[in-house]
Amino acid sequence: MSIAKIILTCFIAFLLQALIFRQVDDLIGQFFILIFPLAIVFFPPRTNTFLQYSLAFILGLSIDLIYQSGAIYASTALAATFFRITLLETSFVKPYEGYENTDTAFRFGYAWFGKQAVPTIFFATLWFACIKIFLFTEAFSILFTSVVSAFLSSILILIISYTIIPISKVFSNR
């Protein structure tokens, strides 16, 4: 996947989060929808680590500027990127044959994509909720909010990735 496609994916995730799901967050109260991790889970497995962190930071900071939220989204984007990079190297996700430089996020199929996307989204929502609430006495509330928000975010991201975006066509190396 070219850098231009990665940047385009980040821009689309930014637009979705900043323009559409900002309004949804206002409607659903204590819960939140994080769509911007969509760009992070679409990064090809062998994308340069510095590039991943840089794009995640810029994406999160751009959303923070719209939300006026004091780097909560930037922090969440960086934490999600770190988590995903680490997760991709575990035996739970890493394919037996390993990764190649030309692999896209969907070369290994939707099952592999789900195994790396859903935990990353859950971690991102947990991180976001911990920073947003940041009270140890609210641990149960943080966990509950994170679980519901991760579920909602995962469902939306999986629906987007399975139906709206023709993934095999957009991210193929052909």
N, C-alpha and C positions, 0 to 999 in steps of 0.2 A: 504494500500500500504506500502510495507516495505521501510525502509530507503535506502536499496540497489537500489531499483527501482527508488526512487526519485533522488539519486545520479547519476544513469545511465541516467536518463532524463536530468539532468543538464549537464552531459558530452556530450550527443548528441547535446543539444542546443549550447553548447560551440563550438563543432566541426563545426556545421552548420554555426554559426555566424563568427567564426574566419577563417575558411578555405574556405568556399564557398561564403558567402554573403559579405565578405570583398572585393572580386573581383567585385561583383555586384555593391557595393557602389561606386567603382571607375568609373564604366561605366555610372551610372545614374546621376552623378553630385551633385546638391544641395539636392536631396532627398536621403533617406537612408532606408534600410530594417533592422528592428530589429526583429530577430528571437529568440533571447535568452529569451524574455518574455514567450515563449512557455513553458519553464521549470517552470516558476513561476505560470502560470495559470493551470498547471498540478498538482501542489501541492494539496493533499487532503485537504478538508475544515478544518479538525480538526488537521492538522499537528502542532506540537509544534511551537509556535511563534518564539522562539529563534532559532530553527532549520531552519525555513523558512528564517529568516533574515541572518543567518550565511551562508547558502547555496547560497542565492541571492548575498551576498557580495563577496563570493569566486568566484562565476560564473562571476560577473561583473568585478572583479579585474583581473581574468584570461584573459578576453577579452581585458581589458585595457593594459595588458602586451603585447599582440599580436599587438594591434593597436597603442600602445605607446601614449595613449590619456589622461593620467593624471586623472584617476578615474572618468571619465564621465560615463562609463558603470557601474561601481560599484554604483555610486550615483543613476543612473537610475534604476538599479536592486532593490536597497533598497527602492526607492520611489514607484516603481511599486508594490513591496511586501506590503508596508504599505497601499497603495491604495486598493489593492485586499483584504487584511485582513479586512479593514474597509468596503469595498463594500459587502463582504460576510455576514456581519451582518445587512445590510439594508433590509427593507421589499421588495425592488425591486428585490433582488436576493434570499434572504433566504427563503427556502421552509417552508410551514406552519408547517410541522412536525419537523423542525429543522434538525440539522446535527448529525450524529453518528460518533463515533471514527473509524468505519470501512468504512466510505464513501470514494469513490474515486471521482476524478474530473468529472466523467461521469455517476455517479449513477442516476443523475436527468435528463439525456438526453442532446441532443445537443442544445436545446433551452436554457436551463439553462447555459450550458457551454458557449454559445455565449453571454448571458447576463452578464457573469462575465469576459469573455476573451476580447471582443471588447472594453469595457470601460477601462480595464486595459492596453491594448495595446495602445489605444489613449492617455491615461495619460502618459504612458512611452515615447511615441514619442514626446508629447508636452514637457515633462520634459527634454528629451534629446536635443530637438531643442533649448529650452530656455538656457540651459547650453552651448551648442555648439556656438550659435550665441551671446547671452548675450548682446544685445543692445536694449534699450527700444524704440529707433527710428525704429527698425526693427520688431515691434510687428506684423504688418500684414504679413510680410515675415515669421516670426516664426509660426504664426497660419496657413498660407497656406502650408508651408513645413510640419507642423505637421499633418494636415488633409490628405494631399496626402500620406505622409509616413505611417500614421496609416492605411489608406485604403489599401495600398500595403502590409504592414506587416500583417494586419488582413486577407486579402484574402489568402496570402501564408500560414499563420498559420492554417486557417480554412481548406484549401485544404489539408495540411499535416495531420491535425487531422481527416478529414473525409475520406481520400482516402488511404494515404500511411500507416498510423499507424492503425492497427486493434485495436482500443482503447478498446473496450469491452473485448478483449482477453488479451491485455497487462496489463491493469490496474484492472482486476477483482480480487476480493479477494478469489476466489475459488481455 
